[in-house]
């Protein structure tokens, strides 16, 4: 299976950004682990701090399923939500932290309703759980 992992703003800082919340492993290191574990599947990766670039990448449609962590866009990007609605492939939203145990504004996801499932609060393992669910 060809799975696109797509990360939103500030997730390029994983490993150094608020390690007490997001852990100390970089996405590049974790991505290498995922590619080894799921070696029979193609795992694509894209990250951007720019909303339109995330939408453009999703619209390339060169994947069979999506694992998306929209970052802060989770809480207000109706544009990403609309884009996800148009993708007729499996989609799982992932959050490293438990968004329901954080600031009030983080407890609402406008993108979740356009996905098939949400995994929240399992740390980086959430990406692995999403991939396992998809395959």
N, C-alpha and C positions, 0 to 999 in steps of 0.2 A: 504494500500500500504506500502511496505517496502522500505524506502528511506535512502540511505547512504549519510550523509554529511561528506565530506572529506576536511580537511584543511591542507595546506602546511606550509612551514617554518615560524617561528616566530609568527604564529597565536595562539600558546599556550600562548602568552603574551597579548592577548586581555584583555582590562580592565586596563592595565598599560602601554602598548606600545603606545606612541604618541597619547594620548587621544584626542588631537585636530583634529586628522585625523580619528582614529579608534573608538573613544568613550570610555566610562569608564565602560562599562558592560563586564564582563568576558564571554567567550564562554560557560562555564559551567552554569552560571546563565541564559544566553539566551537560551541555549539548554533545560533547565528545563521549561522555558516558552513555547517553541515550542512543547515539549512533552505534556504539559497540553492542549494547544490549538488544537493540532492534535492528540488527545488521541485515536482515532480509527485507526490511522496509526502507524506503527513501524518506529521510527526514530533511526537509527544507527549513531554513530559518531566515527570518527577516525582522529587523527592529528599526523603528523610526520614532523620533520625537515629534513628527509632523503628521497631523491627522490625514491630510490628503494623500500623503505617500503611503500610509497604511491602506487606505481605500484603493489606491492605484494597484498596490501589490495584490490585494485580495481579488481585484477584477482581472488579474492576469489568468486566473482559472487554470493553472497548470498543476493542480493537486487533486487528491481524492477526498481529503478531509482537512479540517482546520482545528488547531488548538490555538486559542487567542487569549492573551492577557492584555487587555486594552489599557492597562495602567489607569491613570486619572481620567482618560476618556470614557472609562466605564460609567462614570457618574453623570456625564452630560453630552456625549456624542451621539446625537440622533442620526448624524450622517453615517457613522460606522454601523449603527444599528440597522439603518436602511440598507446599507451595503450587504450586511450579513443576511438580511431577509431575502435578498435576491440570490444567495448562494444555496443551491438545492443539494448540498452535500452535507455530511455530518459535521457539526460544529460544536466544540466544547470550550466554554469560557473557563479560564483558570486564574485563580488569585493565590499568590504565595501566602499572604496573611489571611486571617479570618476577617473579611471585610465587615462582618456583623458584630465584631468585637472591637471596633475602632471608632474613629470620629463619626458623628452623626451623618455627615454628608457622604461618607464612604459606604453607608449601609444600603444605598439604593443603586442598582445597576440598571441603566437604560438599555444596555446591550444584551443582557441575559435573556430577555424575551425573544431575541432573534437567534438564540443558540438552542441546542438540544439538551444541554446539561451545563451545570456549573460545579466546579470543584474549588473549594475555598478553605484555606487554613492548614494545608498539609505541607507547607514549605515548598521547596523545589520539587519534591516528590509528586506534587500535583500534576506536573507535566507528564511524568511517567504514568500516573494513574489514567490520565486522559488518553494517552497513546494506547495503553492496554485496553481501555474501553472501546476505542475505535477499531482495533484489530481483533 
